[in-house]
Amino acid sequence: MKFYKKFFLFTVLILSGCNSNTKNNLSTADVNLAAGNESAKTKIEEKMDDQNKYQVATFGAGCFWCTEAVFQRLKGVVNVESGYSGGTVPNPTYEQVCTGSTGHAEVSQITFDPELISYAELLQVFWKTHDPTTLNRQGNDTGTQYRSVIYYHNDEQKKLAEEYKRELDSAKIWNDPIVTEISPFKIFYKAEDYHQDYYNRNGSQPYCTFVITPKIEKFKKVFADKLKKE
């Protein structure tokens, strides 16, 4: 833990400023195949074991296109989904969330393998790739839906998030205090299909070119040893 904090405080300035667990659910075909087929049963048991070892993190750091693109590139991250969380309106649409009246934040739901990447490391990436001192805003994206937020899934995640926040505030990494919300996870609503994997599918779109790509390039330089092979 001390190593993570030391590394975090050293590098955070470089990048600042720029439970729907994806379960790979067993299909009906899987179940039917397993009936009377010992080999298939073994494969399904292995698949279930893989699912059980995964954990979930939920972060809001401005536009979920940016957040998704960052976390998709980390070794140990199994899947990232864009969606909405923290509000009161069930099954909200993107248009509703954009009004700022639903209470929801744009978030990324991150499924990860803790044997390959820890929650502490995900927190490092979270705080290094957005500005946690601007209330309800990231760059030109403004509104409560763009707030900096961590929705923790268990007591350990809560403890780590609060500890890091205190460390960063004490270290005066930013001139202003951190306003990141740390709240218990309640529910995640997956965003519309066209929001999923957005940067990878729309890299030449102006927002991607001028906002996301520069952030990704900075991110890659700092976390080169934690990136998936392209």
VEXDOVEX-45597 format. One line per 10 residues: number of its first residue (from 1); their letters; for each residue x, y, z of N, C-alpha, C. Coordinates in Angstrom, 1 decimal. Example, Ala and Ser with C-alpha at 12.3 -4.5 7.8 and 13.67 -1.06 7.14 Angstrom:
BEGIN
1	as	13.2/-5.7/7.8/12.3/-4.5/7.8/13.2/-3.3/7.8; 12.8/-2.2/7.1/13.7/-1.1/7.1/12.9/0.0/7.9
//
This chain:
BEGIN
1	mkfykkfflf	0.8/-1.2/0.0/0.0/0.0/0.0/0.9/1.3/0.0; 1.9/1.2/0.8/2.8/2.4/0.8/3.4/2.7/-0.5; 3.8/1.6/-1.2/4.4/1.7/-2.6/3.4/2.4/-3.5; 2.1/2.0/-3.5/1.1/2.6/-4.3/0.9/4.0/-4.0; 0.9/4.4/-2.8/0.8/5.8/-2.4/1.9/6.7/-2.9; 3.1/6.1/-2.7/4.3/6.9/-3.1/4.3/7.1/-4.6; 4.0/6.0/-5.4/4.0/6.1/-6.8/2.9/7.0/-7.2; 1.8/6.9/-6.6/0.6/7.8/-6.9/0.9/9.3/-6.7; 1.5/9.6/-5.6/1.7/11.0/-5.3/2.8/11.6/-6.3; 3.7/10.7/-6.7/4.8/11.1/-7.6/4.2/11.5/-9.0
11	tvlilsgcns	3.3/10.7/-9.5/2.8/10.8/-10.9/1.5/11.5/-11.1; 0.8/11.8/-10.1/-0.6/12.2/-10.3/-0.7/13.6/-11.0; 0.3/14.4/-10.9/0.3/15.7/-11.6/0.3/15.6/-13.1; 0.9/14.5/-13.5/1.1/14.3/-15.0/-0.3/14.3/-15.7; -1.2/13.7/-15.1/-2.5/13.4/-15.8/-3.7/14.2/-15.3; -3.6/14.8/-14.2/-4.8/15.5/-13.7/-5.1/16.7/-14.6; -6.4/16.9/-14.9/-6.8/17.9/-15.8/-7.2/17.4/-17.1; -6.8/16.6/-17.7/-7.3/16.3/-19.0/-8.8/16.2/-19.0; -26.0/-4.2/-9.3/-24.6/-4.4/-9.5/-24.7/-5.2/-10.8; -24.3/-4.2/-11.9/-24.4/-4.9/-13.1/-23.0/-5.4/-13.5
21	ntknnlstad	-22.6/-6.5/-12.8/-21.3/-7.0/-13.2/-21.4/-7.7/-14.5; -20.4/-7.4/-15.4/-20.5/-8.1/-16.7/-20.1/-9.5/-16.5; -21.0/-10.4/-16.5/-20.8/-11.7/-15.9/-20.5/-12.8/-16.9; -20.5/-12.4/-18.2/-20.4/-13.5/-19.2/-21.3/-14.6/-18.9; -22.6/-14.3/-18.7/-23.6/-15.3/-18.2/-23.6/-16.5/-19.0; -23.8/-17.7/-18.4/-23.9/-18.9/-19.1/-25.1/-18.9/-19.9; -25.0/-19.3/-21.1/-26.1/-19.3/-22.1/-26.9/-20.5/-21.9; -28.1/-20.5/-22.5/-28.9/-21.7/-22.6/-28.2/-22.8/-23.3; -27.5/-22.4/-24.3/-26.7/-23.4/-25.1/-25.7/-24.1/-24.2; -25.0/-23.3/-23.3/-24.1/-23.9/-22.4/-24.7/-25.0/-21.5
31	vnlaagnesa	-25.9/-24.6/-21.0/-26.5/-25.6/-20.1/-27.0/-26.8/-20.8; -27.6/-26.6/-22.0/-28.0/-27.8/-22.7/-26.9/-28.7/-23.1; -25.7/-28.1/-23.5/-24.6/-28.8/-23.9/-24.0/-29.7/-22.7; -24.2/-29.1/-21.5/-23.6/-29.8/-20.4/-24.4/-31.0/-20.0; -25.7/-31.1/-20.4/-26.5/-32.2/-20.0/-25.9/-33.5/-20.6; -25.5/-34.4/-19.8/-24.9/-35.7/-20.3/-23.6/-35.6/-21.0; -22.9/-34.4/-20.8/-21.6/-34.2/-21.4/-20.6/-33.8/-20.4; -19.8/-34.7/-19.9/-18.9/-34.4/-18.8/-17.9/-33.4/-19.2; -17.4/-33.4/-20.4/-16.4/-32.4/-20.9/-17.0/-31.0/-20.8; -18.2/-30.9/-21.3/-18.9/-29.6/-21.3/-19.1/-29.2/-19.9
41	ktkieekmdd	-19.5/-30.1/-19.0/-19.7/-29.7/-17.6/-18.4/-29.1/-17.0; -17.3/-29.7/-17.3/-16.0/-29.2/-16.7/-15.7/-27.8/-17.2; -16.0/-27.6/-18.5/-15.7/-26.3/-19.1/-16.6/-25.2/-18.4; -17.9/-25.6/-18.2/-18.8/-24.6/-17.6/-18.4/-24.3/-16.1; -18.0/-25.4/-15.4/-17.5/-25.2/-14.0/-16.3/-24.2/-14.0; -15.4/-24.4/-15.0/-14.2/-23.5/-15.1/-14.7/-22.1/-15.4; -15.7/-21.9/-16.3/-16.2/-20.6/-16.6/-16.8/-19.9/-15.4; -17.5/-20.7/-14.6/-18.1/-20.2/-13.4/-17.1/-19.7/-12.4; -16.0/-20.5/-12.3/-14.9/-20.2/-11.4/-14.3/-18.9/-11.8; -14.1/-18.7/-13.1/-13.5/-17.4/-13.6/-14.4/-16.3/-13.2
51	qnkyqvatfg	-15.7/-16.4/-13.4/-16.7/-15.3/-13.1/-16.6/-15.0/-11.6; -16.5/-16.0/-10.7/-16.5/-15.8/-9.3/-15.3/-15.0/-8.8; -14.2/-15.1/-9.5/-12.9/-14.5/-9.1/-12.9/-13.0/-9.5; -13.8/-12.6/-10.4/-13.8/-11.2/-10.8/-14.4/-10.3/-9.8; -14.0/-9.0/-9.8/-14.6/-8.0/-8.9/-15.1/-6.8/-9.8; -15.8/-5.9/-9.2/-16.4/-4.8/-10.0/-16.1/-3.5/-9.3; -15.7/-2.5/-10.1/-15.5/-1.1/-9.6/-16.4/-0.2/-10.4; -16.9/0.8/-9.8/-17.8/1.8/-10.5/-17.3/3.2/-10.3; -16.9/3.8/-11.3/-16.3/5.2/-11.2/-17.1/6.2/-12.2; -17.2/7.4/-11.7/-17.7/8.5/-12.6/-16.6/9.5/-12.6
61	agcfwcteav	-16.1/9.9/-13.8/-15.0/10.8/-14.0/-15.2/11.8/-15.2; -16.5/12.2/-15.3/-16.8/13.0/-16.4/-17.5/12.2/-17.5; -17.3/12.5/-18.8/-17.9/11.8/-19.9/-17.4/10.3/-19.8; -18.4/9.4/-19.9/-18.1/8.0/-19.8/-17.4/7.5/-21.0; -17.4/8.2/-22.1/-16.6/7.7/-23.2/-15.1/7.8/-22.9; -14.7/8.8/-22.2/-13.3/9.0/-21.8/-12.9/7.9/-20.8; -13.7/7.8/-19.7/-13.4/6.8/-18.7/-13.3/5.4/-19.2; -14.3/5.0/-20.0/-14.3/3.7/-20.6/-13.0/3.4/-21.4; -12.6/4.4/-22.2/-11.4/4.2/-23.1/-10.2/4.0/-22.3; -10.1/4.7/-21.1/-8.9/4.6/-20.3/-8.8/3.2/-19.7
71	fqrlkgvvnv	-9.9/2.8/-19.0/-9.9/1.5/-18.2/-9.8/0.3/-19.1; -10.4/0.4/-20.4/-10.3/-0.7/-21.3/-8.9/-1.2/-21.6; -7.9/-0.3/-21.4/-6.6/-0.5/-21.8/-5.7/-1.1/-20.8; -6.2/-1.4/-19.6/-5.5/-1.9/-18.5/-5.5/-3.4/-18.5; -4.3/-4.0/-18.2/-4.2/-5.4/-18.0/-5.0/-5.8/-16.8; -5.8/-6.9/-16.9/-6.5/-7.3/-15.7/-8.0/-6.8/-15.8; -8.3/-5.8/-16.6/-9.6/-5.4/-16.8/-10.3/-6.3/-17.8; -11.3/-6.9/-17.4/-12.0/-7.9/-18.2/-13.1/-7.3/-19.1; -13.8/-6.3/-18.6/-14.8/-5.6/-19.4/-15.1/-4.2/-18.7; -15.5/-3.3/-19.6/-16.0/-2.0/-19.1/-17.3/-1.7/-19.8
81	esgysggtvp	-18.3/-1.2/-19.1/-19.6/-0.8/-19.6/-19.8/0.6/-19.2; -20.4/1.4/-20.1/-20.8/2.7/-19.8/-22.3/2.7/-19.4; -22.6/3.6/-18.4/-23.9/3.6/-17.9/-24.2/4.7/-16.9; -25.3/4.5/-16.1/-25.7/5.6/-15.3/-25.9/5.0/-13.9; -25.6/5.8/-12.8/-25.7/5.3/-11.5/-25.9/6.5/-10.5; -26.5/6.3/-9.4/-26.5/7.3/-8.3/-27.8/8.1/-8.3; -28.7/7.9/-9.2/-29.9/8.8/-9.3/-31.1/8.1/-8.8; -32.3/8.7/-9.1/-33.5/8.2/-8.6/-34.5/7.7/-9.7; -34.1/8.0/-11.0/-35.0/7.6/-12.1/-34.6/6.3/-12.6; -35.5/5.3/-12.6/-35.2/4.0/-13.1/-35.1/3.9/-14.6
91	nptyeqvctg	-34.1/3.1/-15.1/-33.9/2.9/-16.5/-33.9/4.3/-17.3; -33.0/5.2/-16.9/-33.0/6.5/-17.6/-32.4/6.4/-19.0; -32.8/7.3/-19.8/-32.2/7.5/-21.1/-31.1/8.5/-21.1; -30.2/8.5/-22.1/-29.2/9.4/-22.1/-29.7/10.9/-22.2; -30.8/11.1/-22.9/-31.4/12.4/-23.0/-31.9/12.9/-21.6; -32.4/12.0/-20.8/-32.9/12.3/-19.5/-31.7/12.7/-18.6; -30.7/11.8/-18.6/-29.5/12.1/-17.8/-28.9/13.4/-18.1; -28.9/13.8/-19.4/-28.3/15.0/-19.8/-29.0/16.3/-19.3; -30.2/16.1/-18.8/-30.9/17.3/-18.2/-30.4/17.6/-16.9; -29.7/16.6/-16.2/-29.2/16.8/-14.9/-30.2/16.7/-13.8
101	stghaevsqi	-31.4/16.2/-14.2/-32.5/16.2/-13.3/-32.8/14.8/-12.7; -32.0/13.8/-13.2/-32.3/12.4/-12.8/-31.5/12.0/-11.5; -30.4/12.8/-11.2/-29.5/12.5/-10.1/-28.5/11.5/-10.5; -28.5/10.9/-11.7/-27.6/10.0/-12.1/-26.3/10.6/-12.6; -25.2/9.9/-12.4/-23.9/10.3/-13.0/-23.5/9.4/-14.1; -22.8/9.8/-15.1/-22.3/9.0/-16.1/-21.1/8.2/-15.5; -21.2/6.9/-15.6/-20.2/6.0/-14.9/-19.7/4.9/-15.8; -18.6/4.4/-15.4/-18.0/3.2/-16.0/-18.1/2.0/-15.0; -18.7/0.9/-15.4/-18.7/-0.3/-14.6/-17.6/-1.2/-15.1; -16.6/-1.4/-14.2/-15.4/-2.1/-14.6/-15.3/-3.4/-13.9
111	tfdpelisya	-15.2/-4.5/-14.7/-15.1/-5.8/-14.2/-13.6/-6.1/-14.3; -13.0/-6.6/-13.2/-11.5/-6.8/-13.2/-11.1/-8.0/-12.5; -9.9/-8.5/-12.8/-9.4/-9.7/-12.2/-8.4/-9.2/-11.1; -8.7/-9.4/-9.8/-7.9/-8.8/-8.8/-6.5/-9.5/-8.7; -6.4/-10.7/-9.4/-5.0/-11.3/-9.4/-4.1/-10.6/-10.4; -4.7/-9.8/-11.3/-3.8/-9.1/-12.3/-3.8/-7.6/-12.0; -4.8/-7.0/-11.4/-4.8/-5.6/-11.1/-5.6/-5.4/-9.9; -5.1/-4.6/-9.0/-5.8/-4.4/-7.7/-6.8/-3.2/-7.8; -7.7/-3.2/-6.8/-8.6/-2.0/-6.7/-7.8/-0.7/-6.4; -6.7/-0.9/-5.6/-5.9/0.3/-5.3/-5.3/0.8/-6.6
121	ellqvfwkth	-4.9/0.0/-7.5/-4.3/0.4/-8.8/-5.4/1.1/-9.6; -6.6/0.6/-9.6/-7.7/1.2/-10.3/-7.9/2.6/-9.8; -7.8/2.8/-8.5/-8.0/4.1/-7.9/-6.9/5.1/-8.4; -5.7/4.6/-8.5/-4.6/5.4/-9.0/-5.0/6.0/-10.4; -5.5/5.1/-11.2/-5.8/5.5/-12.6/-7.0/6.5/-12.6; -8.0/6.2/-11.7/-9.1/7.0/-11.6/-8.7/8.5/-11.3; -7.9/8.6/-10.2/-7.6/10.0/-9.8/-6.6/10.7/-10.7; -5.8/9.9/-11.4/-4.8/10.5/-12.3/-5.3/10.9/-13.7; -6.5/10.5/-14.0/-7.0/10.8/-15.4/-8.2/11.7/-15.4; -8.5/12.4/-14.4/-9.5/13.5/-14.4/-9.2/14.5/-13.3
131	dpttlnrqgn	-9.9/15.6/-13.3/-9.7/16.6/-12.2/-10.7/16.4/-11.2; -10.4/15.9/-10.0/-11.4/15.6/-8.9/-11.7/16.9/-8.1; -11.2/18.0/-8.5/-11.5/19.3/-7.7/-12.6/20.1/-8.3; -13.0/19.8/-9.5/-14.1/20.6/-10.2/-15.4/20.0/-9.9; -16.3/20.7/-9.3/-17.6/20.2/-8.9/-18.5/20.2/-10.1; -19.0/19.0/-10.4/-20.0/18.8/-11.5/-19.5/19.3/-12.8; -18.2/19.0/-13.1/-17.6/19.5/-14.3/-16.3/18.8/-14.6; -16.1/18.4/-15.9/-14.8/18.0/-16.4/-14.6/18.7/-17.7; -13.7/19.6/-17.8/-13.4/20.4/-19.0/-14.7/21.2/-19.4; -15.1/21.0/-20.6/-16.3/21.7/-21.1/-17.6/20.9/-20.8
141	dtgtqyrsvi	-17.5/19.8/-20.2/-18.7/19.0/-19.8/-19.1/19.4/-18.5; -20.3/20.0/-18.4/-20.8/20.5/-17.1/-22.2/19.9/-16.8; -22.4/19.8/-15.5/-23.7/19.2/-15.0/-23.4/18.1/-14.0; -24.4/17.9/-13.1/-24.2/16.9/-12.1/-23.9/15.5/-12.6; -24.3/15.2/-13.9/-24.0/13.9/-14.5/-22.6/13.7/-14.8; -21.8/14.8/-14.7/-20.3/14.7/-14.9/-19.5/14.7/-13.6; -20.2/14.5/-12.5/-19.5/14.7/-11.2/-18.4/13.6/-11.0; -17.4/13.9/-10.2/-16.4/12.9/-9.9/-17.0/12.0/-8.7; -17.0/10.7/-8.9/-17.7/9.9/-8.0/-17.1/8.5/-8.0; -17.1/7.9/-6.8/-16.7/6.5/-6.6/-17.9/5.8/-5.9
151	yyhndeqkkl	-18.5/4.8/-6.6/-19.5/4.0/-5.9/-18.9/2.7/-5.5; -18.7/2.5/-4.2/-18.0/1.4/-3.6/-18.9/0.2/-3.5; -18.4/-1.0/-3.7/-19.2/-2.2/-3.7/-19.0/-3.0/-2.4; -18.1/-2.6/-1.6/-17.9/-3.3/-0.3/-17.1/-2.4/0.7; -16.9/-2.9/1.9/-16.2/-2.0/2.9/-14.8/-1.8/2.6; -14.1/-2.8/1.9/-12.7/-2.6/1.6/-12.5/-1.5/0.5; -13.4/-1.5/-0.5/-13.4/-0.5/-1.5/-13.6/0.9/-0.8; -14.5/1.0/0.1/-14.8/2.2/0.7/-13.6/2.7/1.5; -13.0/1.8/2.2/-11.8/2.2/3.1/-10.7/2.7/2.2; -10.4/2.0/1.1/-9.3/2.4/0.2/-9.6/3.7/-0.5
161	aeeykrelds	-10.8/3.9/-0.9/-11.2/5.2/-1.6/-11.0/6.4/-0.6; -11.5/6.2/0.6/-11.5/7.3/1.5/-10.1/7.6/2.0; -9.3/6.5/2.1/-7.9/6.7/2.5/-7.1/7.4/1.5; -7.3/7.1/0.2/-6.6/7.8/-0.9/-7.0/9.2/-1.0; -8.3/9.5/-0.8/-8.8/10.8/-0.9/-8.1/11.7/0.2; -8.0/11.1/1.4/-7.4/11.9/2.5/-5.9/12.1/2.2; -5.2/11.1/1.7/-3.8/11.3/1.4/-3.6/12.4/0.4; -4.4/12.4/-0.7/-4.2/13.4/-1.7/-4.5/14.8/-1.2; -5.6/14.9/-0.4/-5.9/16.2/0.1/-4.8/16.7/1.0; -4.2/15.8/1.8/-3.1/16.2/2.7/-1.9/16.6/2.0
171	akiwndpivt	-1.6/15.9/0.8/-0.4/16.2/0.0/-0.6/17.5/-0.8; -1.8/18.0/-0.9/-2.0/19.3/-1.6/-1.6/19.1/-3.1; -2.0/18.0/-3.7/-1.6/17.7/-5.1/-2.3/18.8/-5.9; -3.5/19.2/-5.6/-4.2/20.2/-6.3/-4.3/21.4/-5.4; -4.5/22.6/-6.0/-4.7/23.8/-5.2/-6.0/23.8/-4.5; -7.0/23.2/-5.1/-8.3/23.1/-4.5/-8.6/21.8/-3.9; -9.5/21.7/-2.9/-9.8/20.4/-2.3/-10.5/19.5/-3.2; -10.4/18.2/-3.0/-11.0/17.2/-3.8/-12.5/17.1/-3.4; -13.3/17.1/-4.5/-14.8/17.0/-4.3/-15.4/15.7/-4.7; -14.5/14.7/-4.9/-15.0/13.4/-5.3/-16.0/12.8/-4.3
181	eispfkifyk	-17.1/12.4/-4.8/-18.2/11.8/-4.0/-17.8/10.3/-3.8; -17.9/9.8/-2.5/-17.7/8.4/-2.3/-18.9/7.9/-1.6; -19.7/7.1/-2.4/-21.0/6.6/-1.9/-21.2/5.1/-2.2; -22.1/4.5/-1.4/-22.3/3.0/-1.7/-23.0/2.8/-3.0; -22.6/1.7/-3.7/-23.2/1.4/-5.0/-24.6/0.8/-4.7; -25.5/1.3/-5.5/-26.9/0.8/-5.4/-27.4/0.0/-6.7; -27.3/0.7/-7.8/-27.8/0.1/-9.0/-27.1/0.7/-10.2; -26.9/0.0/-11.3/-26.2/0.4/-12.5/-27.2/0.2/-13.6; -27.4/1.2/-14.4/-28.2/1.1/-15.6/-27.3/1.2/-16.8; -27.2/0.2/-17.6/-26.3/0.2/-18.8/-26.8/1.2/-19.8
191	aedyhqdyyn	-25.9/2.0/-20.3/-26.3/3.0/-21.3/-26.6/2.4/-22.7; -27.2/3.2/-23.5/-27.6/2.7/-24.9/-26.4/2.1/-25.6; -26.7/1.2/-26.5/-25.6/0.5/-27.2/-24.6/1.4/-27.9; -25.1/2.5/-28.5/-24.1/3.3/-29.2/-23.1/4.0/-28.3; -23.3/4.0/-27.0/-22.3/4.5/-26.1/-21.2/3.5/-25.7; -21.5/2.3/-26.0/-20.5/1.2/-25.6/-19.4/1.1/-26.5; -18.1/1.0/-26.0/-16.9/0.9/-26.8/-16.8/2.1/-27.7; -17.2/3.3/-27.3/-17.4/4.4/-28.1/-16.1/4.9/-28.8; -15.1/5.1/-28.0/-13.8/5.6/-28.5/-13.2/4.6/-29.6; -13.2/3.3/-29.2/-12.6/2.4/-30.2/-13.4/2.3/-31.5
201	rngsqpyctf	-14.7/2.6/-31.5/-15.4/2.6/-32.7/-15.5/3.9/-33.4; -15.2/5.0/-32.7/-15.4/6.4/-33.3/-14.2/7.3/-33.0; -13.0/6.7/-33.1/-11.8/7.4/-32.8/-11.5/8.7/-33.7; -12.1/8.7/-34.8/-11.9/9.9/-35.7/-13.0/11.0/-35.5; -13.9/10.7/-34.6/-14.9/11.7/-34.3/-14.3/12.9/-33.6; -14.7/14.2/-33.9/-14.0/15.3/-33.3/-13.8/15.3/-31.8; -14.8/14.9/-31.0/-14.6/14.8/-29.5/-13.6/13.8/-29.2; -13.5/12.7/-29.9/-12.5/11.7/-29.6/-11.1/12.2/-29.9; -11.0/12.9/-31.1/-9.7/13.3/-31.5/-9.1/14.4/-30.6; -10.0/15.3/-30.2/-9.4/16.5/-29.5/-9.5/16.4/-27.9
211	vitpkiekfk	-10.3/15.5/-27.5/-10.5/15.3/-26.0/-9.9/14.0/-25.5; -10.4/12.9/-26.1/-10.0/11.6/-25.6/-8.6/11.1/-26.0; -8.3/11.3/-27.2/-7.0/10.8/-27.7/-5.8/11.4/-26.9; -5.8/12.7/-26.7/-4.7/13.3/-25.9/-4.6/12.7/-24.4; -5.8/12.5/-23.9/-5.8/11.9/-22.5/-5.3/10.5/-22.5; -5.6/9.7/-23.6/-5.1/8.3/-23.7/-3.6/8.3/-23.9; -3.1/9.2/-24.7/-1.7/9.2/-24.9/-0.9/9.5/-23.6; -1.4/10.5/-22.8/-0.7/10.8/-21.5/-0.8/9.6/-20.6; -2.0/9.0/-20.6/-2.2/7.8/-19.7/-1.3/6.7/-20.1; -1.1/6.4/-21.4/-0.2/5.3/-21.8/1.3/5.5/-21.3
221	kvfadklkke	1.7/6.8/-21.3/3.1/7.1/-20.9/3.3/6.8/-19.4; 2.3/7.1/-18.6/2.5/6.8/-17.2/2.3/5.4/-16.8; 1.3/4.7/-17.5/1.0/3.3/-17.1/1.5/2.3/-18.1; 2.6/2.6/-18.8/3.1/1.7/-19.8/3.2/0.2/-19.4; 3.6/0.0/-18.2/3.8/-1.3/-17.7/2.5/-2.0/-17.3; 1.4/-1.3/-17.3/0.1/-1.9/-16.9/-0.9/-2.1/-18.1; -0.4/-1.8/-19.3/-1.3/-1.8/-20.5/-1.4/-3.1/-21.1; -2.5/-3.4/-21.7/-2.7/-4.6/-22.5/-1.9/-4.5/-23.8; -1.5/-5.6/-24.3/-0.8/-5.5/-25.6/-1.7/-5.2/-26.7; -1.4/-4.3/-27.6/-2.3/-3.9/-28.6/-2.1/-4.8/-29.9
//
